[in-house]
Amino acid sequence: MSIERLANIAVLFADITGSSRLFVEVGDERAREIVADTLNTWSHLAASHGGHVVQLRGDGMLCTFASVDAALAAAVALRELPYGPPLSMHAGIHAGAVQQEADQLYGDVVNIAARMADIARRFEIVLTHAAAQQLSQPDRRDLRLIRQVPVKGQARPIDICLLAYDEAHSTEYRPPDQTKTFVTALELCHGVRRVVVDAGSSVCLIGRDADCTLQVDHRLVSRRHASVERVSGKFFLHDHSTNGTYVDDGGGAVLVQREVVQLKGQGVISLGATPQDNTDQLIRFAIGL
């Protein structure tokens, strides 16, 4: 299968928000119909704005456009559709060189566009500042520039542009006098082993595998059980396991299973069992400056 190299293309990621709640409220069959109908409408709208739909997956759409103007116009058209509660949408756009093979799109531009969609909240459209620079001048007036935003997977923060929802009633944005600087670090201790997660080492993988940053060899622990990540000076535990992870920061143990939880202050992490049933394998954590 040949790979097509596109020198400069606009990439749009759009996601349906609230679909998980929809499945709970109306049932699997009806929810699938609603999501499928919404994605079908999105596909037609994207095509009507000159877009090429690369993938429809889950509750999201990935498509490309010849220009950022066209991508933004399509995203706005998606936003203006009627959405019954609890559904809404959010979207992200970036532009640059990509590689395409069949229904797969590759390159850092694609990854960054996906991160822009992750940043966007309900009915928001987020573009990289680099993509916004390619817009025609009249389309730039409603975009709100936010500088130096940390983006997962990127070594340095990047400038983004936000097209907020209901601009007339949205909160006025005032850029800070200077970018916040976070110098926090998190210490993880398991027995005699100590691992520090900070700006220089932002992710710690925990599990049975020998290549884990913090190896915990126990029958209830998955090979790659959980990870602790530093994002914008805050720390988050992401459970990837079969048995779940218990986190207790002083308010009682909370089970985290295939979810993300923010770690605060100090406490204990217990893999696969409650802390009281796992006293010999507890991981102690503490956050400090």
RAMODA-V64175 format. One record per pair of residues at least 12 apart in sequence whose C-alpha atoms are under 7 Angstrom apart, sorted by the first residue. I is the first residue (numbers start at 1). J is the second residue. D is the distance in Angstrom with one decimal. If there is no record, write none. Layout:
BEGIN
i=I j=J d=D
i=I j=J d=D
END
This chain:
BEGIN
i=1 j=101 d=6.9
i=2 j=101 d=6.4
i=3 j=99 d=6.5
i=3 j=100 d=5.6
i=3 j=101 d=4.8
i=4 j=99 d=5.7
i=4 j=100 d=5.1
i=4 j=101 d=6.3
i=5 j=98 d=6.1
i=5 j=99 d=4.6
i=5 j=100 d=6.4
i=6 j=97 d=5.6
i=6 j=98 d=5.4
i=6 j=99 d=6.1
i=7 j=96 d=6.7
i=7 j=97 d=4.5
i=7 j=98 d=6.7
i=8 j=95 d=6.5
i=8 j=96 d=4.4
i=8 j=97 d=4.7
i=9 j=64 d=6.6
i=9 j=65 d=6.1
i=9 j=66 d=5.5
i=9 j=67 d=6.5
i=9 j=95 d=5.4
i=9 j=96 d=5.4
i=9 j=97 d=6.3
i=10 j=64 d=5.5
i=10 j=65 d=5.0
i=10 j=66 d=6.2
i=10 j=67 d=5.6
i=10 j=68 d=5.3
i=10 j=71 d=6.5
i=10 j=93 d=6.9
i=10 j=94 d=5.9
i=10 j=95 d=4.2
i=10 j=96 d=6.6
i=11 j=63 d=6.0
i=11 j=64 d=4.6
i=11 j=65 d=6.5
i=11 j=93 d=5.6
i=11 j=94 d=5.5
i=11 j=95 d=5.8
i=11 j=110 d=6.5
i=11 j=113 d=6.4
i=12 j=62 d=5.9
i=12 j=63 d=5.4
i=12 j=64 d=6.1
i=12 j=71 d=6.3
i=12 j=92 d=5.8
i=12 j=93 d=4.7
i=12 j=94 d=7.0
i=12 j=113 d=6.5
i=13 j=61 d=5.8
i=13 j=62 d=4.8
i=13 j=63 d=6.7
i=13 j=91 d=5.5
i=13 j=92 d=5.3
i=13 j=93 d=6.5
i=13 j=113 d=6.3
i=13 j=114 d=5.9
i=13 j=117 d=6.1
i=14 j=60 d=5.6
i=14 j=61 d=5.3
i=14 j=62 d=6.7
i=14 j=90 d=5.8
i=14 j=91 d=4.2
i=14 j=92 d=6.5
i=14 j=117 d=6.7
i=15 j=59 d=5.9
i=15 j=60 d=4.2
i=15 j=61 d=6.4
i=15 j=89 d=5.6
i=15 j=90 d=5.6
i=15 j=91 d=6.3
i=16 j=59 d=5.4
i=16 j=60 d=6.1
i=16 j=87 d=6.7
i=16 j=88 d=5.9
i=16 j=89 d=4.6
i=16 j=90 d=6.8
i=17 j=87 d=5.5
i=17 j=88 d=5.0
i=17 j=89 d=5.0
i=17 j=90 d=7.0
i=18 j=86 d=5.4
i=18 j=87 d=4.7
i=18 j=88 d=6.5
i=19 j=87 d=6.3
i=21 j=86 d=6.9
i=22 j=86 d=6.4
i=35 j=59 d=6.6
i=42 j=78 d=6.4
i=45 j=74 d=6.7
i=46 j=74 d=5.6
i=49 j=70 d=6.1
i=49 j=74 d=5.9
i=50 j=65 d=6.4
i=50 j=70 d=7.0
i=51 j=63 d=6.4
i=51 j=64 d=5.5
i=51 j=65 d=4.7
i=52 j=64 d=5.3
i=52 j=65 d=6.5
i=54 j=103 d=5.4
i=55 j=103 d=6.4
i=68 j=131 d=6.5
i=68 j=134 d=6.4
i=68 j=135 d=6.0
i=69 j=135 d=5.5
i=69 j=136 d=7.0
i=75 j=91 d=6.8
i=79 j=123 d=6.3
i=88 j=122 d=6.3
i=88 j=123 d=6.3
i=89 j=122 d=5.9
i=89 j=123 d=5.1
i=90 j=117 d=6.3
i=90 j=120 d=5.8
i=90 j=121 d=6.0
i=90 j=122 d=5.6
i=90 j=123 d=4.9
i=90 j=124 d=5.2
i=90 j=125 d=5.9
i=91 j=117 d=4.6
i=91 j=120 d=6.3
i=91 j=124 d=6.6
i=91 j=125 d=4.8
i=91 j=126 d=6.4
i=92 j=113 d=5.4
i=92 j=114 d=6.3
i=92 j=116 d=4.4
i=92 j=117 d=3.8
i=92 j=120 d=6.9
i=92 j=125 d=5.7
i=92 j=126 d=4.8
i=92 j=127 d=5.7
i=93 j=113 d=4.9
i=93 j=116 d=6.4
i=93 j=126 d=6.4
i=93 j=127 d=4.7
i=93 j=128 d=6.7
i=94 j=109 d=6.2
i=94 j=112 d=6.6
i=94 j=113 d=4.8
i=94 j=127 d=5.9
i=94 j=128 d=5.6
i=94 j=131 d=5.3
i=95 j=109 d=6.3
i=95 j=131 d=5.3
i=96 j=109 d=6.0
i=97 j=109 d=6.8
i=115 j=151 d=6.9
i=123 j=165 d=5.7
i=124 j=163 d=6.1
i=124 j=164 d=5.1
i=124 j=165 d=5.6
i=125 j=162 d=6.1
i=125 j=163 d=5.2
i=125 j=164 d=6.6
i=126 j=160 d=6.9
i=126 j=161 d=5.8
i=126 j=162 d=4.7
i=126 j=163 d=6.2
i=127 j=160 d=5.8
i=127 j=161 d=5.1
i=127 j=162 d=6.4
i=128 j=159 d=6.3
i=128 j=160 d=4.3
i=128 j=161 d=5.9
i=129 j=159 d=5.4
i=129 j=160 d=4.7
i=129 j=161 d=5.6
i=132 j=161 d=7.0
i=142 j=163 d=6.5
i=143 j=161 d=5.7
i=143 j=162 d=5.4
i=143 j=163 d=5.0
i=144 j=161 d=5.3
i=144 j=162 d=5.0
i=144 j=163 d=6.5
i=145 j=160 d=6.0
i=145 j=161 d=4.5
i=145 j=162 d=6.5
i=146 j=159 d=5.9
i=146 j=160 d=5.4
i=146 j=161 d=6.0
i=147 j=159 d=4.3
i=147 j=160 d=6.3
i=150 j=232 d=6.4
i=182 j=232 d=6.8
i=182 j=233 d=5.0
i=183 j=233 d=6.7
i=183 j=289 d=5.9
i=184 j=198 d=6.6
i=184 j=233 d=5.7
i=184 j=287 d=7.0
i=184 j=288 d=5.7
i=184 j=289 d=4.5
i=185 j=197 d=5.7
i=185 j=198 d=4.5
i=185 j=287 d=5.8
i=185 j=288 d=5.7
i=185 j=289 d=6.1
i=186 j=198 d=6.5
i=186 j=285 d=6.8
i=186 j=286 d=5.7
i=186 j=287 d=4.4
i=186 j=288 d=6.5
i=187 j=285 d=5.5
i=187 j=286 d=5.3
i=187 j=287 d=6.4
i=188 j=283 d=6.5
i=188 j=284 d=5.7
i=188 j=285 d=4.6
i=188 j=286 d=6.9
i=189 j=283 d=5.5
i=189 j=284 d=5.1
i=189 j=285 d=6.4
i=190 j=282 d=6.5
i=190 j=283 d=4.8
i=190 j=284 d=6.6
i=197 j=230 d=7.0
i=198 j=230 d=6.7
i=202 j=229 d=5.6
i=202 j=230 d=5.0
i=203 j=227 d=6.8
i=203 j=228 d=5.6
i=203 j=229 d=4.4
i=203 j=230 d=6.4
i=204 j=227 d=5.5
i=204 j=228 d=5.1
i=204 j=229 d=6.4
i=205 j=224 d=7.0
i=205 j=226 d=6.2
i=205 j=227 d=4.4
i=205 j=228 d=6.6
i=206 j=224 d=6.1
i=206 j=225 d=5.8
i=206 j=226 d=5.2
i=206 j=227 d=5.7
i=207 j=221 d=6.2
i=207 j=222 d=5.8
i=207 j=223 d=5.0
i=207 j=224 d=4.5
i=207 j=225 d=4.7
i=207 j=226 d=6.7
i=208 j=221 d=6.4
i=208 j=222 d=6.1
i=208 j=223 d=4.4
i=208 j=224 d=6.5
i=209 j=223 d=4.9
i=209 j=224 d=6.5
i=220 j=243 d=6.9
i=220 j=272 d=5.2
i=221 j=271 d=6.0
i=221 j=272 d=5.8
i=222 j=241 d=5.6
i=222 j=242 d=6.7
i=224 j=240 d=6.9
i=225 j=239 d=6.3
i=225 j=240 d=5.3
i=225 j=241 d=4.6
i=226 j=238 d=5.6
i=226 j=239 d=4.4
i=226 j=240 d=5.2
i=226 j=241 d=6.6
i=227 j=239 d=6.6
i=235 j=262 d=5.8
i=235 j=263 d=5.5
i=236 j=260 d=6.5
i=236 j=261 d=5.5
i=236 j=262 d=4.3
i=236 j=263 d=5.6
i=237 j=260 d=5.6
i=237 j=261 d=5.4
i=237 j=262 d=6.2
i=237 j=263 d=6.7
i=238 j=259 d=5.8
i=238 j=260 d=4.4
i=238 j=261 d=6.7
i=239 j=256 d=6.4
i=239 j=257 d=5.7
i=239 j=258 d=4.9
i=239 j=259 d=5.7
i=239 j=260 d=6.5
i=240 j=258 d=5.3
i=241 j=258 d=6.8
i=243 j=272 d=4.7
i=244 j=256 d=5.7
i=244 j=257 d=4.4
i=244 j=271 d=6.6
i=244 j=272 d=5.3
i=245 j=257 d=6.3
i=245 j=270 d=5.8
i=245 j=271 d=4.7
i=245 j=272 d=5.5
i=246 j=269 d=5.8
i=246 j=270 d=5.0
i=246 j=271 d=6.4
i=246 j=273 d=7.0
i=246 j=274 d=6.0
i=247 j=268 d=6.0
i=247 j=269 d=4.7
i=247 j=270 d=6.5
i=248 j=267 d=5.5
i=248 j=268 d=5.4
i=248 j=269 d=6.6
i=249 j=264 d=6.8
i=249 j=265 d=6.9
i=249 j=266 d=5.6
i=249 j=267 d=4.1
i=249 j=268 d=6.5
i=250 j=267 d=6.3
i=264 j=287 d=7.0
i=265 j=286 d=5.9
i=265 j=287 d=5.4
i=266 j=285 d=5.4
i=266 j=286 d=4.1
i=266 j=287 d=6.2
i=267 j=284 d=5.8
i=267 j=285 d=5.5
i=267 j=286 d=6.6
i=268 j=282 d=6.4
i=268 j=283 d=5.5
i=268 j=284 d=4.4
i=268 j=285 d=5.9
i=269 j=282 d=6.0
i=269 j=283 d=5.0
i=269 j=284 d=6.2
i=270 j=282 d=5.2
i=270 j=283 d=6.3
END
